[in-house]
């Protein structure tokens, strides 16, 4: 089987999920995979060795300003001429299947050439009846038509009775965290705003990773880091908790690691607002609509949740791909969720959602 795998490169979460899949697919010599990334400049990708000789295109992405999605700037910076050129010239004839993680160029190219396509993404979960907050008509259109695929396999923290997979997370619980620092990943917030939030809490150390940081440095109780997957993983493993936007993949890793979460969604991004709503309903995060010192102070004193044992091996999914009965998603989803272990407190809240 020859697969084209399209990945939205704007956020690191899509790439992190693709890394798990890439490593697993390498164990299957009867499957050949080519990766396509869009959404950021080619020189802004890092730690990409696992993807081999991957392709990049401009694609489409959302523009943010001061922690908010700017729809006007998003439209202004969208190069639709280049987008249609890339769709029309992407060669897909030699592939048997497209796997797609919210990547529009490959999705529309597959649609144009009738190549079977499967969306495996968190965004696909929002095509179903899952907890949502602030969804507009604009959001519904984006969710359904930004990267359209034949089959929608959502990825979420619970299935809610639909064709939704659990996240595949490699990380395992560290039973002896240092508990000496907190990890901060707020890539859509201005550095000065983050500094203003964290500086008054001088008794705590904060390890802050941000795309605007070009050189690692220490400023009082804040350790600034440029993007680095190894350093980020080390900080995540040993931290006492994580302060982040409402991205799905990082939150999923924290749930498996048993890290407490303080979530500040990107304003105007209903997916992140919905993620915070779901986590709050399950008692798995503290939320704040803006950078708020009172909320941070309260959260610093909370305890960490029990970890959730999400699967780390996508083999069941890969074997399902090989069978080519792609419209039969029920057996796959049931098998994967049977392997997920929720803490009792979360199980009780999930049961309440069904009553």
Order of alpha helices (4+ residues) and beta strands (2+ residues): beta-alpha-beta-beta-beta-beta-alpha-alpha-beta-alpha-beta-alpha-alpha-beta-beta-beta-alpha-beta-beta-beta-alpha-beta-alpha-beta-alpha-beta-alpha-alpha-alpha-alpha
